[in-house]
Amino acid sequence: MSEPRPNASSPRRVGVREFRGNLTSFLKQVQDGQRFVLMSHHKVVAEIGPPSVDMAVRKPGALRGKISVPDDFDSLPADVLKAMEEGT
């Protein structure tokens, strides 16, 4: 099902069935930096690999104090509210 890797830079091609059957093993290889191209009926259906290095990790609370919500945030002007209620 899988093909030998031609060189270290190209991802290894693996059949979806083989990948699913050995998921834990493949995920460990992904953690080690290996990339895979998943094939189904001789067609590429997905590529899986480690996340890119520039992927930012979200830090909860990072914007605390930097965003403010105006007091009238949930208030609509009377003419807009009337138009919405009338359906025009």
TITI-404666 format. One line per 8 residues: their letters; for each residue x, y negated, z of N, C-alpha, C, CB. Coordinates in pm, 1 decimal. Atoms other than C-alpha are relative to their C-alpha. Glycine has a CB too. Example, Ala and Ser with C-alpha at 12.3 -4.5 7.8 and 13.67 -1.06 7.14 Angstrom:
<sites>
AS	89.0/119.0/0.0/1230.0/450.0/780.0/90.0/-120.0/0.0/-99.2/-2.7/124.6 | -82.0/119.0/-6.0/1367.0/106.0/714.0/-77.0/-109.0/73.0/41.4/-46.2/-141.5
</sites>
This chain:
<sites>
MSEPRPNA	80.8/119.2/0.0/0.0/0.0/0.0/85.7/-126.4/0.0/-92.3/0.7/119.1 | -82.5/120.2/-3.8/266.8/-255.7/93.9/116.8/15.4/-95.9/50.6/-27.8/143.2 | -111.8/0.5/93.1/543.5/-356.0/-140.3/126.6/-39.1/75.2/-26.4/-96.8/-118.6 | -124.0/42.7/-64.5/909.9/-391.2/-45.7/21.0/-149.3/-20.9/120.4/79.4/-54.8 | -27.1/142.9/9.2/1022.3/-745.7/19.5/115.7/-24.2/-95.6/31.2/-59.2/138.9 | -108.0/26.8/92.9/1225.4/-878.0/-273.3/109.8/-84.9/60.9/-53.6/-67.1/-121.9 | -100.8/78.6/-71.3/1400.9/-1138.9/-56.2/-62.7/-57.5/126.6/57.0/-113.9/-90.5 | 45.8/44.9/-131.7/1373.5/-1297.1/287.2/-95.9/-117.9/-6.8/118.0/-37.1/84.8
SSPRRVGV	83.0/119.3/5.0/1195.2/-1612.4/167.6/-141.6/26.2/-50.6/65.4/-102.3/-86.7 | 133.8/-25.4/51.4/897.6/-1452.4/-6.0/-79.9/87.8/96.7/7.8/66.5/-138.1 | 82.5/-78.8/-91.3/606.2/-1313.1/194.5/-18.3/142.9/-50.1/-135.8/-66.3/18.7 | 22.5/-141.5/32.5/548.0/-938.6/204.7/-146.5/19.9/-34.9/41.5/92.7/118.5 | 137.7/-28.6/41.2/237.2/-816.2/23.2/-50.6/124.1/72.9/-8.9/19.9/-154.0 | 58.2/-108.8/-79.0/8.7/-595.3/232.3/-147.3/10.4/-34.1/20.1/-23.3/153.2 | 142.3/-21.5/22.4/-328.9/-442.4/163.0/-79.9/-33.6/125.9/-26.3/145.2/-42.9 | 85.4/38.4/-112.4/-614.3/-565.2/381.6/-24.2/119.1/92.3/-134.0/-56.2/-50.8
REFRGNLT	26.2/-119.7/-81.7/-687.9/-210.3/500.0/120.7/35.2/86.8/-36.4/119.6/-90.2 | -121.8/-28.1/-76.6/-325.6/-153.1/604.9/19.8/-105.3/109.1/123.3/4.3/-93.5 | -16.4/108.3/-97.0/-313.4/-491.3/775.4/-95.4/18.7/118.2/-24.3/-136.9/-67.3 | 100.4/-19.8/-105.3/-634.3/-425.1/968.2/35.2/120.0/86.7/-139.7/18.6/-61.5 | -34.1/-120.6/-74.6/-515.4/-78.2/1069.0/120.1/-15.4/91.8/25.6/110.8/-94.8 | -121.5/21.6/-79.3/-186.3/-210.2/1209.4/8.5/-145.1/47.3/125.6/36.6/-82.2 | 8.6/142.1/-31.6/-299.5/-553.7/1324.0/100.3/-43.3/106.6/-139.3/-33.5/45.6 | -90.2/38.3/-108.6/-100.5/-563.0/1648.5/144.5/-6.2/-47.7/-12.2/98.2/116.4
SFLKQVQD	-136.2/-3.1/51.9/221.5/-466.6/1474.1/27.1/-117.9/-93.4/25.4/131.4/-73.0 | -18.3/111.0/93.4/172.5/-723.7/1197.9/2.9/-133.5/73.1/-111.2/-0.1/-104.9 | 0.2/125.9/-74.4/91.4/-1000.7/1446.1/130.8/-21.2/76.1/-117.5/-3.3/97.2 | -131.7/12.5/-64.7/413.0/-926.8/1635.7/103.6/-45.5/-101.5/43.5/134.4/64.3 | -93.7/40.9/105.6/601.6/-960.8/1307.7/-21.6/-147.1/-37.1/-16.7/89.8/-125.3 | 30.0/140.8/27.9/424.3/-1292.2/1241.9/61.7/-88.0/108.0/-153.2/-23.6/-8.2 | -61.9/75.9/-109.3/538.1/-1414.2/1584.0/151.1/-10.8/-19.0/-31.2/65.9/135.3 | -144.7/0.1/26.2/892.6/-1325.4/1475.1/35.7/-78.8/-125.8/51.0/143.2/-13.2
GQRFVLMS	-27.1/83.9/116.4/855.8/-1547.1/1166.7/-34.3/59.3/-134.1/139.8/-35.3/-1.2 | 34.2/-65.6/127.6/742.9/-1298.2/900.6/-130.7/-56.1/-54.9/-11.5/153.9/18.3 | 123.5/42.5/67.5/479.7/-1406.9/647.5/-51.9/116.8/-83.2/24.3/-126.9/-90.2 | 63.4/-106.8/77.2/232.6/-1177.0/472.2/-102.6/-59.3/-94.6/-66.0/103.8/93.0 | 106.3/30.4/94.5/12.5/-1204.9/164.9/-92.9/120.2/3.7/55.4/-28.9/-146.6 | 97.0/-109.6/-8.6/-303.9/-999.2/210.4/-65.0/19.8/-135.7/-107.7/-28.4/108.5 | 51.7/-35.3/131.6/-423.3/-818.0/-100.0/-124.7/87.2/14.5/107.8/73.0/-83.3 | 118.6/-84.6/6.8/-763.0/-669.4/-179.9/-30.2/23.7/-147.2/-122.6/-65.4/74.2
HHKVVAEI	24.7/-36.6/140.0/-817.2/-485.1/-507.9/94.6/-74.9/-93.5/-146.3/-29.2/-38.4 | -106.5/61.2/79.1/-488.1/-625.8/-643.3/-14.2/-151.3/-14.0/3.5/62.3/-136.4 | 15.1/145.1/2.1/-595.3/-985.5/-570.2/40.3/-55.0/135.8/-146.0/-41.2/-35.7 | -37.0/66.6/-123.7/-451.4/-1222.0/-312.1/-126.0/-58.1/63.8/106.2/-111.1/-25.8 | 117.1/52.5/-70.5/-716.0/-1299.4/-49.8/37.3/-91.5/115.9/-84.6/114.2/51.3 | -41.5/85.2/-112.0/-514.4/-1465.2/227.6/150.5/6.7/16.0/-70.2/42.2/131.3 | -139.9/-0.7/-39.6/-173.1/-1556.7/353.3/3.3/-26.1/149.6/84.1/-106.8/-79.8 | -9.3/16.0/-144.2/-80.3/-1522.7/717.8/146.6/-14.0/37.4/-65.8/119.6/74.7
GPPSVDMA	-136.1/23.1/-45.2/227.6/-1649.9/893.0/-1.5/-86.1/124.8/84.0/-65.9/-110.2 | -6.6/83.2/-119.5/349.5/-1844.0/1192.1/-42.9/-142.7/-32.0/141.7/1.3/58.8 | 40.8/138.8/26.0/218.0/-2198.9/1233.4/120.4/-84.5/-39.9/-68.8/-60.9/124.3 | -108.9/88.1/40.4/420.3/-2476.8/1076.9/54.8/-73.2/122.4/-47.8/-101.1/-107.4 | -66.6/65.0/-113.1/666.7/-2651.6/1305.5/-58.7/-136.4/31.2/147.6/-14.2/-27.8 | 54.6/133.1/-23.7/496.8/-2988.0/1261.1/-142.4/1.7/55.8/2.3/-78.5/-127.7 | 135.0/-10.4/-54.7/168.3/-2858.0/1399.7/-0.3/-54.1/143.2/-50.7/147.6/-3.7 | 3.9/64.9/-131.2/89.7/-3083.1/1694.6/-91.3/76.5/94.9/-47.3/-145.9/-13.2
VRKPGALR	81.5/-62.8/-103.1/-38.4/-2933.1/2014.5/-80.4/-109.9/66.8/87.7/78.4/104.0 | 87.0/100.6/-59.1/-336.5/-3123.0/2148.4/24.7/-8.9/150.3/-147.9/32.2/-28.7 | -21.7/22.4/-142.0/-276.1/-3276.7/2487.8/-124.8/-67.9/56.7/128.6/-86.6/25.0 | 120.9/60.2/-56.5/-602.5/-3332.7/2679.1/33.5/-124.5/82.0/-74.5/102.0/87.1 | -18.1/123.1/-75.1/-630.1/-3683.6/2817.0/100.7/-95.5/-60.9/41.3/32.2/137.8 | -103.6/83.6/60.4/-370.5/-3829.7/2580.8/-51.2/-139.1/-37.0/55.8/68.1/-123.3 | 56.2/129.8/38.3/-606.2/-4113.0/2478.6/-74.0/-69.1/115.2/-94.5/17.9/-117.2 | 67.5/60.0/-115.7/-736.3/-4187.0/2828.1/46.1/-144.9/17.2/28.6/82.0/129.6
GKISVPDD	-29.2/141.7/-17.2/-760.6/-4562.7/2873.1/26.5/-74.0/-129.7/116.7/-15.8/89.2 | -28.5/63.2/128.2/-698.2/-4630.7/2503.1/-125.7/-20.0/-84.0/100.1/82.7/-77.1 | 125.0/9.9/74.6/-1058.3/-4597.6/2385.4/-105.2/-58.9/92.7/-45.1/139.5/-55.7 | 107.8/57.5/-81.3/-1343.5/-4812.7/2510.0/-129.4/4.7/-79.4/33.0/-146.4/42.9 | 131.8/-4.7/60.7/-1713.5/-4785.5/2441.1/-74.8/-125.5/45.7/-77.6/132.1/39.3 | 70.6/121.7/-38.9/-1906.8/-5113.0/2431.1/-128.4/32.1/77.4/-32.9/-83.8/-124.1 | 119.7/-20.9/-82.4/-2196.2/-5153.0/2675.9/-125.1/23.2/-84.4/-21.7/-119.5/91.5 | 119.4/-12.7/84.2/-2448.2/-5178.4/2389.4/13.4/113.4/-102.9/-27.1/-132.2/-72.2
FDSLPADV	-26.4/-109.2/94.5/-2321.3/-4860.4/2216.9/-126.5/73.2/-41.1/97.7/98.4/60.3 | 119.5/-78.5/31.1/-2655.1/-4678.7/2238.9/-124.3/-86.0/-20.1/-25.5/99.7/109.9 | 112.6/91.0/25.0/-2875.9/-4984.3/2171.3/-3.9/-36.2/-147.9/11.3/-128.5/87.4 | 17.7/41.1/138.6/-3017.5/-5063.8/1830.2/-66.8/-136.5/-2.6/-83.5/104.2/-79.3 | 72.3/126.3/16.1/-3120.3/-5409.4/1715.2/-147.8/29.3/-26.6/61.3/-85.0/-115.8 | 144.8/-21.5/9.8/-3500.8/-5446.2/1724.4/-45.0/25.0/-143.8/-74.5/-120.1/56.6 | 42.9/-17.1/138.7/-3533.8/-5478.9/1343.7/39.4/136.9/-55.4/59.5/-109.9/-86.9 | -43.9/-132.0/44.3/-3333.6/-5159.3/1283.2/-86.6/108.2/62.5/147.8/22.8/35.3
LKAMEEGT	86.0/-97.3/-68.9/-3532.8/-4966.1/1543.2/-138.5/2.3/-59.8/-8.8/-31.5/148.9 | 134.0/7.9/59.2/-3862.6/-5088.5/1394.7/-2.2/66.1/-137.7/-45.8/-147.0/-10.8 | -7.7/-59.9/133.0/-3753.3/-4990.2/1043.5/8.5/152.2/7.0/120.1/-55.3/-75.5 | -11.3/-145.2/-14.7/-3661.5/-4641.0/1163.8/-131.2/60.8/45.2/110.3/35.5/98.9 | 126.7/-51.7/-49.4/-3989.6/-4597.1/1346.3/-108.1/-3.3/-107.1/-44.8/-79.1/121.1 | 97.6/10.9/107.5/-4188.8/-4711.1/1040.3/31.8/89.6/-118.0/-8.9/-141.6/-46.2 | -39.4/-88.3/109.8/-3994.3/-4487.2/806.8/36.7/-74.4/-125.2/-109.5/95.6/-30.6 | -39.0/76.4/120.3/-3885.2/-4763.1/569.7/147.9/-20.4/-5.3/-69.7/-134.8/-4.4
</sites>
